């Protein structure tokens, strides 16, 4: 049911926003996600006490659209949420 609401909102927004602007938004979001994914490939998780850990968490969410805690649980063999 959440997917239907999200789909309806996206369809509404795409109808309201002009096509060239929507295309630019999609291109920028795609570039950000790609860059974050590339960074996550080579940047290991810093220690929890490090000042860089909060930045790492933001980049991780943008790259995978999952919280870091959910990824760790999945690696431990637990079910996806």
N, C-alpha and C positions, 0 to 999 in steps of 0.2 A: 504494500500500500504506500510506503514511503517513496518508492520509485515512481509511482504514478504522479504523486504530488511534485516531485523534483522534475519529472518530465514536463508536466504542465507549466511549471514556473519557467523552465528553460525555453519552451515553445513560445510562451508569452513574451519573454525578454527578447528572443530572436525576432519576433514580429514587431516589437517596438523600436529596437535599435536598428539603424540603417545597416545595410549589408556590408559596406566597406569598413565601417567601424567594428561590426561584429567580427569580420575577418581579421582585422588587426588585433582585436582582443584575443581571439583564438590563437593567432600566431605568437603573441607575447606569452600567453599562458603555456603554450607548447614549448617554447624556448626555455622558460623558467623551469618547468618540470624536467626537461631534458638535461639542463645544466645541473640541477639538484641530483638527478639520478647518476650522472657522471661523477659528481663530487662524492656521493655515497659509495661509489664503487672503489674509490681509492682512499677515503678518509675513514679510519677506524674510529670507533666510538671512544671519545675522551673519558677520563675518569669523572665520576659524578661530582667531585669537588672542583673540577676545572671550570674556569670562567667560559670556556668554549663549549661546554656541554649543552647549554641552552640553545646556542646557535645550531649545534649539531642536531638537536631535537627538531627544530623548525625545518631545517633542510631535509631531515628524514621524513617528516610528515608531508612536505611538498613533493618528495620523490616517490613515496610509496602510498600516500593517502591512508596510512595506518599509523597508529601510535606506536612508538618503539616497544612498549610493553606487550602489545599484541603480537609483534614479530617474535619476541623472545619466547612467548608462550607457544607459538606455532613451531619453533625450532625444537622445543622440548617434547614434541609429539602430541600436544593437545590439539583439540579440534579448533577450526576457524570459528570466529564469532560471526 
